[in-house]
Amino acid sequence: MHALKGLLRALFARVENAGDRVFTPAWNPFSNLGALGWFFYWIVAASGIYLYIFFDTGITQAWQSLESITHEHFMVGSIMRSFHRYASDALVVMTFMHLAREFSLDRLRGKR
């Protein structure tokens, strides 16, 4: 277990150092995984509420409702669907990266 944590810690250190060279240390996305996760969460929440307002959840009406949101909302519906989909994917990736980083830094035990 210690070897896995050491390997992950070395990997995250290299990635964060490379990110510090490309971005500034304050804007390094690899140092701000939790904040990015919250950002994507709020995009998913806002776009999900918008889509749910116009989505009909009936068994036979769902497909027609989805087509209506995509084509009849003057591009806003398809943009919101794209935001919802890609922010959801990014949230899952950020969550697992953040979890792996916190695990490698041994921050998952003890009192806060």
DOTORLUM-697133 format. One record per residue: residue number from 1; residue in one letter; x, y, z of N, C-alpha, C, O in turn. Coordinates in Angstrom, 1 decimal. Atoms other than C-alpha are relative to their C-alpha. Layout:
BEGIN
<k: NUM	r: A	nX: X	nY: Y	nZ: Z	caX: X	caY: Y	caZ: Z	cX: X	cY: Y	cZ: Z	oX: X	oY: Y	oZ: Z>
...
This chain:
BEGIN
<k: 1	r: M	nX: 0.8	nY: -1.2	nZ: 0.0	caX: 0.0	caY: 0.0	caZ: 0.0	cX: 0.9	cY: 1.3	cZ: 0.0	oX: 0.6	oY: 2.2	oZ: -0.7>
<k: 2	r: H	nX: -0.8	nY: -1.2	nZ: -0.1	caX: 2.8	caY: 2.4	caZ: 0.8	cX: 0.7	cY: 0.2	cZ: -1.4	oX: 1.0	oY: 1.4	oZ: -1.7>
<k: 3	r: A	nX: -0.6	nY: -0.2	nZ: 1.3	caX: 4.4	caY: 1.7	caZ: -2.6	cX: -0.9	cY: 0.7	cZ: -1.0	oX: -0.5	oY: 1.5	oZ: -1.8>
<k: 4	r: L	nX: 1.0	nY: -0.6	nZ: 0.8	caX: 1.2	caY: 2.6	caZ: -4.3	cX: -0.2	cY: 1.5	cZ: 0.3	oX: -0.2	oY: 2.3	oZ: -0.6>
<k: 5	r: K	nX: 0.1	nY: -1.4	nZ: -0.3	caX: 0.9	caY: 5.8	caZ: -2.4	cX: 1.2	cY: 0.8	cZ: -0.4	oX: 1.1	oY: 2.0	oZ: -0.9>
<k: 6	r: G	nX: -1.2	nY: -0.7	nZ: 0.4	caX: 4.5	caY: 6.7	caZ: -3.1	cX: 0.1	cY: 0.2	cZ: -1.5	oX: 0.5	oY: 1.3	oZ: -1.9>
<k: 7	r: L	nX: 0.0	nY: -0.1	nZ: 1.5	caX: 4.1	caY: 6.0	caZ: -6.8	cX: -1.0	cY: 1.1	cZ: -0.4	oX: -0.7	oY: 2.0	oZ: -1.3>
<k: 8	r: L	nX: 1.0	nY: -1.1	nZ: 0.3	caX: 0.9	caY: 8.2	caZ: -6.9	cX: 0.5	cY: 1.3	cZ: 0.4	oX: 0.3	oY: 2.3	oZ: -0.3>
<k: 9	r: R	nX: -0.6	nY: -1.3	nZ: -0.4	caX: 2.6	caY: 10.9	caZ: -4.9	cX: 1.0	cY: 0.6	cZ: -0.9	oX: 1.0	oY: 1.8	oZ: -1.2>
<k: 10	r: A	nX: -1.0	nY: -0.4	nZ: 1.0	caX: 5.5	caY: 11.0	caZ: -7.3	cX: -0.6	cY: 0.5	cZ: -1.3	oX: -0.2	oY: 1.5	oZ: -1.9>
<k: 11	r: L	nX: 0.7	nY: -0.4	nZ: 1.3	caX: 3.2	caY: 11.1	caZ: -10.3	cX: -0.7	cY: 1.3	cZ: 0.1	oX: -0.6	oY: 2.2	oZ: -0.7>
<k: 12	r: F	nX: 0.6	nY: -1.3	nZ: -0.2	caX: 1.1	caY: 13.9	caZ: -8.9	cX: 1.0	cY: 1.1	cZ: 0.2	oX: 0.7	oY: 2.3	oZ: -0.3>
<k: 13	r: A	nX: -1.0	nY: -1.1	nZ: -0.2	caX: 4.2	caY: 15.9	caZ: -7.9	cX: 0.6	cY: 0.4	cZ: -1.4	oX: 0.7	oY: 1.6	oZ: -1.6>
<k: 14	r: R	nX: -0.5	nY: -0.3	nZ: 1.4	caX: 5.5	caY: 15.6	caZ: -11.5	cX: -1.0	cY: 0.8	cZ: -0.8	oX: -0.7	oY: 1.8	oZ: -1.5>
<k: 15	r: V	nX: 1.0	nY: -0.6	nZ: 0.8	caX: 2.2	caY: 16.6	caZ: -13.0	cX: -0.2	cY: 1.4	cZ: 0.5	oX: -0.4	oY: 2.4	oZ: -0.2>
<k: 16	r: E	nX: 0.2	nY: -1.3	nZ: -0.5	caX: 1.8	caY: 19.5	caZ: -10.6	cX: 1.1	cY: 1.0	cZ: -0.3	oX: 0.9	oY: 2.1	oZ: -0.5>
<k: 17	r: N	nX: -1.1	nY: -0.8	nZ: 0.3	caX: 5.3	caY: 20.8	caZ: -11.2	cX: -0.1	cY: 0.4	cZ: -1.5	oX: 0.3	oY: 1.5	oZ: -1.8>
<k: 18	r: A	nX: 0.2	nY: -0.4	nZ: 1.4	caX: 4.6	caY: 20.7	caZ: -15.0	cX: -1.1	cY: 1.0	cZ: -0.1	oX: -1.0	oY: 1.9	oZ: -0.9>
<k: 19	r: G	nX: 1.1	nY: -1.0	nZ: 0.0	caX: 1.4	caY: 22.5	caZ: -14.4	cX: 0.4	cY: 1.3	cZ: 0.5	oX: -0.1	oY: 2.4	oZ: 0.0>
<k: 20	r: D	nX: -0.5	nY: -1.2	nZ: -0.5	caX: 3.2	caY: 25.1	caZ: -12.4	cX: 0.8	cY: 0.8	cZ: -1.0	oX: 0.8	oY: 2.0	oZ: -1.0>
<k: 21	r: R	nX: -0.8	nY: -0.7	nZ: 1.0	caX: 5.5	caY: 25.8	caZ: -15.3	cX: -0.9	cY: 0.5	cZ: -1.1	oX: -0.6	oY: 1.6	oZ: -1.7>
<k: 22	r: V	nX: 0.8	nY: -0.4	nZ: 1.0	caX: 2.7	caY: 26.0	caZ: -17.8	cX: -1.0	cY: 1.1	cZ: 0.5	oX: -1.1	oY: 2.2	oZ: -0.2>
<k: 23	r: F	nX: 0.9	nY: -1.0	nZ: -0.6	caX: 0.2	caY: 27.9	caZ: -15.6	cX: 0.8	cY: 0.7	cZ: 1.2	oX: 1.9	oY: 0.2	oZ: 1.5>
<k: 24	r: T	nX: -0.6	nY: -0.5	nZ: -1.3	caX: 1.1	caY: 30.0	caZ: -12.5	cX: -0.5	cY: -1.0	cZ: 1.1	oX: -1.5	oY: -1.7	oZ: 0.9>
<k: 25	r: P	nX: 0.5	nY: 1.0	nZ: -1.1	caX: 0.9	caY: 28.0	caZ: -9.2	cX: -1.4	cY: 0.3	cZ: 0.5	oX: -2.0	oY: -0.7	oZ: 0.9>
<k: 26	r: A	nX: 1.4	nY: -0.3	nZ: -0.4	caX: -2.3	caY: 29.8	caZ: -8.3	cX: -1.0	cY: -0.5	cZ: -0.9	oX: -2.2	oY: -0.8	oZ: -0.5>
<k: 27	r: W	nX: 1.0	nY: 0.4	nZ: 1.0	caX: -4.0	caY: 28.8	caZ: -11.5	cX: 0.2	cY: -1.4	cZ: -0.5	oX: -0.4	oY: -1.8	oZ: -1.5>
<k: 28	r: N	nX: -0.3	nY: 1.3	nZ: 0.4	caX: -2.6	caY: 25.3	caZ: -11.7	cX: -1.3	cY: -0.9	cZ: 0.2	oX: -1.7	oY: -1.0	oZ: 1.4>
<k: 29	r: P	nX: 1.2	nY: 0.8	nZ: -0.2	caX: -5.7	caY: 23.0	caZ: -12.3	cX: 0.3	cY: -1.3	cZ: 0.8	oX: -0.7	oY: -1.8	oZ: 1.4>
<k: 30	r: F	nX: -0.3	nY: 1.2	nZ: -0.7	caX: -3.9	caY: 20.0	caZ: -10.8	cX: 0.1	cY: 0.2	cZ: 1.5	oX: 0.0	oY: -0.7	oZ: 2.3>
<k: 31	r: S	nX: 0.0	nY: -0.3	nZ: -1.4	caX: -3.6	caY: 21.8	caZ: -7.5	cX: -1.4	cY: 0.4	cZ: 0.5	oX: -1.7	oY: 0.5	oZ: 1.7>
<k: 32	r: N	nX: 1.3	nY: -0.5	nZ: -0.4	caX: -7.3	caY: 22.9	caZ: -7.5	cX: -1.1	cY: -1.0	cZ: -0.5	oX: -2.1	oY: -0.6	oZ: -1.0>
<k: 33	r: L	nX: 1.0	nY: 1.0	nZ: 0.5	caX: -9.1	caY: 19.6	caZ: -8.3	cX: -1.3	cY: 0.1	cZ: 0.7	oX: -2.4	oY: -0.1	oZ: 0.1>
<k: 34	r: G	nX: 1.2	nY: -0.1	nZ: -0.8	caX: -11.6	caY: 20.1	caZ: -5.5	cX: -0.9	cY: 1.1	cZ: -0.5	oX: -2.1	oY: 1.0	oZ: -0.6>
<k: 35	r: A	nX: 0.8	nY: -1.2	nZ: 0.5	caX: -12.6	caY: 23.6	caZ: -6.7	cX: -0.5	cY: -0.3	cZ: -1.4	oX: -1.6	oY: 0.2	oZ: -1.7>
<k: 36	r: L	nX: 0.5	nY: 0.3	nZ: 1.4	caX: -12.9	caY: 22.4	caZ: -10.3	cX: -1.1	cY: -1.0	cZ: 0.1	oX: -2.1	oY: -0.9	oZ: -0.7>
<k: 37	r: G	nX: 1.1	nY: 0.9	nZ: -0.2	caX: -15.1	caY: 19.6	caZ: -9.1	cX: -1.3	cY: 0.7	cZ: 0.4	oX: -2.4	oY: 0.4	oZ: -0.1>
<k: 38	r: W	nX: 1.2	nY: -0.8	nZ: -0.4	caX: -17.4	caY: 22.1	caZ: -7.4	cX: -0.5	cY: 0.8	cZ: -1.2	oX: -1.7	oY: 1.0	oZ: -1.3>
<k: 39	r: F	nX: 0.4	nY: -0.7	nZ: 1.2	caX: -17.4	caY: 24.2	caZ: -10.5	cX: -0.8	cY: -0.8	cZ: -1.0	oX: -1.9	oY: -0.4	oZ: -1.5>
<k: 40	r: F	nX: 0.7	nY: 0.9	nZ: 0.9	caX: -18.5	caY: 21.3	caZ: -12.7	cX: -1.3	cY: -0.4	cZ: 0.6	oX: -2.3	oY: -0.6	oZ: -0.1>
<k: 41	r: Y	nX: 1.3	nY: 0.4	nZ: -0.7	caX: -21.1	caY: 20.3	caZ: -10.1	cX: -1.1	cY: 1.1	cZ: -0.2	oX: -2.2	oY: 0.7	oZ: -0.5>
<k: 42	r: W	nX: 1.0	nY: -1.1	nZ: 0.1	caX: -22.8	caY: 23.7	caZ: -10.3	cX: -0.4	cY: 0.2	cZ: -1.5	oX: -1.6	oY: 0.5	oZ: -1.7>
<k: 43	r: I	nX: 0.4	nY: 0.0	nZ: 1.4	caX: -22.7	caY: 23.6	caZ: -14.1	cX: -1.1	cY: -1.1	cZ: -0.3	oX: -2.1	oY: -0.9	oZ: -1.0>
<k: 44	r: V	nX: 0.9	nY: 1.1	nZ: 0.2	caX: -24.4	caY: 20.2	caZ: -14.0	cX: -1.4	cY: 0.3	cZ: 0.7	oX: -2.4	oY: 0.0	oZ: 0.1>
<k: 45	r: A	nX: 1.3	nY: -0.3	nZ: -0.7	caX: -27.0	caY: 21.4	caZ: -11.4	cX: -0.8	cY: 1.0	cZ: -0.8	oX: -2.0	oY: 0.8	oZ: -1.0>
<k: 46	r: A	nX: 0.7	nY: -1.0	nZ: 0.7	caX: -27.9	caY: 24.5	caZ: -13.4	cX: -0.5	cY: -0.5	cZ: -1.3	oX: -1.7	oY: -0.2	oZ: -1.7>
<k: 47	r: S	nX: 0.5	nY: 0.5	nZ: 1.3	caX: -28.1	caY: 22.8	caZ: -16.8	cX: -1.0	cY: -1.1	cZ: 0.2	oX: -1.9	oY: -1.2	oZ: -0.6>
<k: 48	r: G	nX: 1.0	nY: 1.1	nZ: -0.2	caX: -30.0	caY: 19.9	caZ: -15.3	cX: -1.3	cY: 0.6	cZ: 0.4	oX: -2.4	oY: 0.1	oZ: 0.0>
<k: 49	r: I	nX: 1.2	nY: -0.6	nZ: -0.3	caX: -32.6	caY: 22.2	caZ: -13.8	cX: -0.7	cY: 0.6	cZ: -1.3	oX: -1.9	oY: 0.4	oZ: -1.5>
<k: 50	r: Y	nX: 0.5	nY: -0.6	nZ: 1.2	caX: -33.0	caY: 24.0	caZ: -17.1	cX: -0.6	cY: -1.1	cZ: -0.9	oX: -1.7	oY: -1.0	oZ: -1.4>
<k: 51	r: L	nX: 0.5	nY: 1.1	nZ: 0.8	caX: -33.4	caY: 20.7	caZ: -19.0	cX: -1.2	cY: -0.7	cZ: 0.6	oX: -2.1	oY: -1.1	oZ: -0.1>
<k: 52	r: Y	nX: 1.2	nY: 0.7	nZ: -0.7	caX: -35.8	caY: 19.2	caZ: -16.4	cX: -1.2	cY: 0.8	cZ: -0.2	oX: -2.3	oY: 0.3	oZ: -0.2>
<k: 53	r: I	nX: 1.2	nY: -0.9	nZ: 0.2	caX: -38.1	caY: 22.2	caZ: -16.8	cX: -0.7	cY: -0.4	cZ: -1.3	oX: -2.0	oY: -0.4	oZ: -1.4>
<k: 54	r: F	nX: 0.6	nY: 0.3	nZ: 1.3	caX: -38.7	caY: 21.3	caZ: -20.5	cX: -0.1	cY: -1.4	cZ: -0.4	oX: -0.6	oY: -1.8	oZ: -1.4>
<k: 55	r: F	nX: 0.0	nY: 1.4	nZ: 0.3	caX: -38.3	caY: 17.6	caZ: -20.3	cX: -1.2	cY: -0.7	cZ: 0.5	oX: -1.6	oY: -0.5	oZ: 1.7>
<k: 56	r: D	nX: 1.2	nY: 0.8	nZ: -0.4	caX: -41.4	caY: 15.3	caZ: -20.3	cX: 0.5	cY: -1.4	cZ: 0.3	oX: 1.1	oY: -2.0	oZ: -0.5>
<k: 57	r: T	nX: -0.6	nY: 1.2	nZ: -0.5	caX: -40.6	caY: 12.2	caZ: -18.3	cX: -0.9	cY: -1.2	cZ: -0.4	oX: -0.6	oY: -2.3	oZ: 0.1>
<k: 58	r: G	nX: 0.9	nY: 1.1	nZ: 0.4	caX: -43.4	caY: 10.1	caZ: -19.8	cX: 0.7	cY: -1.1	cZ: -0.9	oX: 1.7	oY: -0.7	oZ: -1.6>
<k: 59	r: I	nX: -0.7	nY: 1.1	nZ: 0.7	caX: -42.5	caY: 6.7	caZ: -21.4	cX: 0.0	cY: 0.3	cZ: -1.5	oX: 1.0	oY: 0.2	oZ: -2.2>
<k: 60	r: T	nX: 0.1	nY: -0.3	nZ: 1.5	caX: -43.8	caY: 7.7	caZ: -24.9	cX: 0.4	cY: 1.4	cZ: -0.3	oX: 0.7	oY: 1.7	oZ: -1.5>
<k: 61	r: Q	nX: -0.3	nY: -1.4	nZ: 0.3	caX: -43.1	caY: 11.4	caZ: -24.6	cX: 1.5	cY: 0.4	cZ: 0.2	oX: 1.8	oY: 1.5	oZ: -0.3>
<k: 62	r: A	nX: -1.4	nY: -0.3	nZ: -0.4	caX: -39.4	caY: 11.3	caZ: -23.5	cX: 0.8	cY: 0.3	cZ: -1.3	oX: 1.5	oY: 1.3	oZ: -1.3>
<k: 63	r: W	nX: -0.7	nY: -0.2	nZ: 1.2	caX: -38.0	caY: 11.0	caZ: -27.0	cX: -0.4	cY: 1.3	cZ: -0.7	oX: 0.4	oY: 2.1	oZ: -1.2>
<k: 64	r: Q	nX: 0.5	nY: -1.2	nZ: 0.7	caX: -40.2	caY: 13.7	caZ: -28.5	cX: 0.4	cY: 1.3	cZ: 0.8	oX: 0.7	oY: 2.3	oZ: 0.2>
<k: 65	r: S	nX: -0.4	nY: -1.1	nZ: -0.9	caX: -39.4	caY: 16.0	caZ: -25.5	cX: 1.5	cY: 0.3	cZ: -0.2	oX: 1.9	oY: 1.4	oZ: -0.3>
<k: 66	r: L	nX: -1.5	nY: -0.2	nZ: 0.3	caX: -35.6	caY: 15.5	caZ: -26.1	cX: 0.2	cY: 0.6	cZ: -1.3	oX: 1.0	oY: 1.5	oZ: -1.4>
<k: 67	r: E	nX: -0.1	nY: -0.6	nZ: 1.4	caX: -36.0	caY: 16.3	caZ: -29.8	cX: -0.4	cY: 1.4	cZ: 0.0	oX: 0.2	oY: 2.3	oZ: -0.6>
<k: 68	r: S	nX: 0.5	nY: -1.4	nZ: -0.1	caX: -38.0	caY: 19.4	caZ: -28.9	cX: 1.1	cY: 0.9	cZ: 0.7	oX: 1.3	oY: 2.0	oZ: 0.2>
<k: 69	r: I	nX: -1.0	nY: -0.8	nZ: -0.7	caX: -35.3	caY: 20.6	caZ: -26.5	cX: 1.2	cY: 0.2	cZ: -0.9	oX: 1.7	oY: 1.3	oZ: -0.9>
<k: 70	r: T	nX: -1.2	nY: -0.1	nZ: 0.9	caX: -32.6	caY: 19.9	caZ: -29.0	cX: -0.2	cY: 1.0	cZ: -1.2	oX: 0.7	oY: 1.8	oZ: -1.5>
<k: 71	r: H	nX: 0.1	nY: -0.7	nZ: 1.3	caX: -34.1	caY: 21.5	caZ: -32.1	cX: -0.9	cY: 1.3	cZ: 0.1	oX: -0.8	oY: 2.1	oZ: -0.8>
<k: 72	r: E	nX: 1.0	nY: -1.1	nZ: 0.0	caX: -36.9	caY: 24.0	caZ: -31.1	cX: 0.4	cY: 1.1	cZ: 1.0	oX: -0.4	oY: 2.0	oZ: 1.2>
<k: 73	r: H	nX: -0.4	nY: -1.0	nZ: -1.0	caX: -35.1	caY: 26.0	caZ: -28.3	cX: 1.0	cY: 1.0	cZ: -0.5	oX: 1.8	oY: 1.5	oZ: 0.3>
<k: 74	r: F	nX: -1.0	nY: -0.9	nZ: 0.6	caX: -33.0	caY: 28.1	caZ: -30.7	cX: 1.4	cY: -0.2	cZ: 0.5	oX: 2.0	oY: 0.8	oZ: 1.0>
<k: 75	r: M	nX: -1.4	nY: 0.4	nZ: -0.3	caX: -29.8	caY: 26.3	caZ: -30.0	cX: 0.3	cY: 0.0	cZ: 1.5	oX: 1.3	oY: -0.5	oZ: 1.9>
<k: 76	r: V	nX: -0.3	nY: -0.1	nZ: -1.4	caX: -30.0	caY: 27.0	caZ: -26.2	cX: -0.2	cY: -1.4	cZ: 0.6	oX: 0.6	oY: -1.8	oZ: 1.4>
<k: 77	r: G	nX: 0.2	nY: 1.3	nZ: -0.5	caX: -31.4	caY: 23.5	caZ: -25.6	cX: 1.2	cY: -1.0	cZ: -0.3	oX: 1.6	oY: -1.7	oZ: 0.6>
<k: 78	r: S	nX: -1.1	nY: 0.9	nZ: 0.4	caX: -28.6	caY: 21.7	caZ: -27.5	cX: 1.3	cY: 0.4	cZ: 0.8	oX: 2.1	oY: -0.4	oZ: 1.1>
<k: 79	r: I	nX: -1.1	nY: -0.4	nZ: -0.7	caX: -26.0	caY: 23.9	caZ: -25.8	cX: -0.1	cY: -0.4	cZ: 1.5	oX: 0.9	oY: -0.9	oZ: 2.0>
<k: 80	r: M	nX: 0.1	nY: 0.5	nZ: -1.3	caX: -27.4	caY: 23.1	caZ: -22.4	cX: 0.2	cY: -1.5	cZ: 0.2	oX: 0.7	oY: -1.9	oZ: 1.2>
<k: 81	r: R	nX: -0.2	nY: 1.5	nZ: 0.0	caX: -27.5	caY: 19.4	caZ: -23.2	cX: 1.5	cY: -0.3	cZ: 0.0	oX: 2.0	oY: -1.2	oZ: 0.6>
<k: 82	r: S	nX: -1.4	nY: 0.2	nZ: 0.1	caX: -23.8	caY: 19.7	caZ: -24.2	cX: 0.7	cY: 0.3	cZ: 1.3	oX: 1.6	oY: -0.4	oZ: 1.8>
<k: 83	r: F	nX: -0.6	nY: -0.4	nZ: -1.3	caX: -22.9	caY: 21.6	caZ: -21.0	cX: -0.3	cY: -1.1	cZ: 1.0	oX: 0.6	oY: -1.5	oZ: 1.8>
<k: 84	r: H	nX: 0.4	nY: 1.0	nZ: -1.0	caX: -24.8	caY: 19.0	caZ: -18.9	cX: 0.9	cY: -1.3	cZ: -0.2	oX: 1.3	oY: -1.9	oZ: 0.7>
<k: 85	r: R	nX: -0.7	nY: 1.3	nZ: 0.2	caX: -23.1	caY: 16.0	caZ: -20.6	cX: 1.5	cY: 0.1	cZ: 0.3	oX: 2.1	oY: -0.7	oZ: 1.0>
<k: 86	r: Y	nX: -1.5	nY: -0.1	nZ: -0.2	caX: -19.5	caY: 17.3	caZ: -20.7	cX: 0.4	cY: 0.4	cZ: 1.4	oX: 1.4	oY: -0.1	oZ: 1.9>
<k: 87	r: A	nX: -0.3	nY: -0.3	nZ: -1.4	caX: -19.6	caY: 18.8	caZ: -17.2	cX: -0.2	cY: -1.2	cZ: 0.9	oX: 0.5	oY: -1.3	oZ: 1.8>
<k: 88	r: S	nX: 0.1	nY: 1.2	nZ: -0.8	caX: -20.9	caY: 15.5	caZ: -15.9	cX: 1.2	cY: -0.9	cZ: -0.1	oX: 1.7	oY: -1.5	oZ: 0.8>
<k: 89	r: D	nX: -1.2	nY: 0.8	nZ: 0.2	caX: -18.0	caY: 13.7	caZ: -17.5	cX: 1.2	cY: 0.6	cZ: 0.7	oX: 1.9	oY: -0.2	oZ: 1.4>
<k: 90	r: A	nX: -1.2	nY: -0.6	nZ: -0.7	caX: -15.5	caY: 16.2	caZ: -16.2	cX: -0.1	cY: -0.1	cZ: 1.5	oX: 0.9	oY: -0.2	oZ: 2.2>
<k: 91	r: L	nX: 0.1	nY: 0.2	nZ: -1.4	caX: -17.0	caY: 16.0	caZ: -12.7	cX: 0.4	cY: -1.3	cZ: 0.5	oX: 1.0	oY: -1.5	oZ: 1.5>
<k: 92	r: V	nX: -0.4	nY: 1.3	nZ: -0.4	caX: -16.5	caY: 12.3	caZ: -12.6	cX: 1.5	cY: -0.1	cZ: 0.0	oX: 2.1	oY: -0.7	oZ: 0.9>
<k: 93	r: V	nX: -1.5	nY: 0.1	nZ: 0.1	caX: -12.9	caY: 12.6	caZ: -13.8	cX: 0.7	cY: 0.8	cZ: 1.1	oX: 1.6	oY: 0.3	oZ: 1.8>
<k: 94	r: M	nX: -0.5	nY: -0.8	nZ: -1.1	caX: -12.2	caY: 15.4	caZ: -11.3	cX: -0.1	cY: -0.6	cZ: 1.4	oX: 0.8	oY: -0.6	oZ: 2.2>
<k: 95	r: T	nX: 0.2	nY: 0.7	nZ: -1.2	caX: -13.7	caY: 13.4	caZ: -8.5	cX: 1.0	cY: -1.1	cZ: 0.3	oX: 1.6	oY: -1.2	oZ: 1.3>
<k: 96	r: F	nX: -1.0	nY: 1.1	nZ: -0.2	caX: -11.5	caY: 10.4	caZ: -9.1	cX: 1.4	cY: 0.5	cZ: 0.1	oX: 2.2	oY: -0.1	oZ: 0.8>
<k: 97	r: M	nX: -1.4	nY: -0.6	nZ: -0.1	caX: -8.4	caY: 12.5	caZ: -9.6	cX: 0.2	cY: 0.6	cZ: 1.3	oX: 1.3	oY: 0.4	oZ: 1.9>
<k: 98	r: H	nX: -0.1	nY: -0.6	nZ: -1.3	caX: -9.1	caY: 14.4	caZ: -6.4	cX: 0.1	cY: -1.1	cZ: 1.1	oX: 0.9	oY: -1.0	oZ: 2.0>
<k: 99	r: L	nX: -0.1	nY: 1.1	nZ: -1.0	caX: -9.7	caY: 11.2	caZ: -4.5	cX: 1.3	cY: -0.7	cZ: 0.0	oX: 1.9	oY: -1.0	oZ: 1.0>
<k: 100	r: A	nX: -1.3	nY: 0.7	nZ: 0.1	caX: -6.5	caY: 9.6	caZ: -5.8	cX: 1.1	cY: 0.9	cZ: 0.5	oX: 2.0	oY: 0.4	oZ: 1.2>
<k: 101	r: R	nX: -1.0	nY: -1.0	nZ: -0.5	caX: -4.5	caY: 12.8	caZ: -5.0	cX: -0.1	cY: 0.0	cZ: 1.6	oX: 1.0	oY: 0.0	oZ: 2.2>
<k: 102	r: E	nX: 0.1	nY: 0.0	nZ: -1.5	caX: -5.9	caY: 12.9	caZ: -1.4	cX: 0.5	cY: -1.3	cZ: 0.6	oX: 1.0	oY: -1.3	oZ: 1.7>
<k: 103	r: F	nX: -0.5	nY: 1.3	nZ: -0.5	caX: -5.2	caY: 9.2	caZ: -1.0	cX: 1.5	cY: -0.1	cZ: 0.0	oX: 2.1	oY: -0.6	oZ: 0.9>
<k: 104	r: S	nX: -1.5	nY: 0.0	nZ: 0.1	caX: -1.6	caY: 9.6	caZ: -2.2	cX: 0.6	cY: 0.9	cZ: 1.0	oX: 1.7	oY: 0.6	oZ: 1.5>
<k: 105	r: L	nX: -0.6	nY: -0.9	nZ: -1.0	caX: -1.0	caY: 12.5	caZ: 0.2	cX: -0.4	cY: -0.4	cZ: 1.4	oX: 0.0	oY: 0.2	oZ: 2.4>
<k: 106	r: D	nX: 0.3	nY: 0.6	nZ: -1.3	caX: -2.4	caY: 10.3	caZ: 3.0	cX: -0.9	cY: 1.0	cZ: 0.9	oX: -0.7	oY: 1.2	oZ: 2.1>
<k: 107	r: R	nX: 0.9	nY: -0.9	nZ: -0.7	caX: -5.2	caY: 12.8	caZ: 3.9	cX: -1.3	cY: -0.6	cZ: 0.3	oX: -2.3	oY: 0.2	oZ: 0.7>
<k: 108	r: L	nX: 1.3	nY: 0.6	nZ: -0.2	caX: -8.0	caY: 10.3	caZ: 4.3	cX: -0.1	cY: -0.6	cZ: 1.4	oX: -1.1	oY: -1.4	oZ: 1.6>
<k: 109	r: R	nX: 0.2	nY: 0.6	nZ: -1.3	caX: -7.5	caY: 9.4	caZ: 7.9	cX: 0.4	cY: 1.1	cZ: 1.1	oX: 1.0	oY: 2.1	oZ: 0.8>
<k: 110	r: G	nX: -0.3	nY: -1.0	nZ: -1.1	caX: -7.3	caY: 11.2	caZ: 11.3	cX: -1.0	cY: 1.1	cZ: 0.0	oX: -1.9	oY: 1.2	oZ: -0.8>
<k: 111	r: K	nX: 0.9	nY: -1.2	nZ: -0.2	caX: -9.1	caY: 14.3	caZ: 12.5	cX: 0.4	cY: 1.1	cZ: -0.9	oX: 1.6	oY: 1.2	oZ: -1.3>
<k: 112	r: R	nX: -0.3	nY: -1.1	nZ: 0.8	caX: -9.4	caY: 17.3	caZ: 10.4	cX: 0.3	cY: 1.2	cZ: 0.8	oX: 0.5	oY: 2.3	oZ: 0.2>
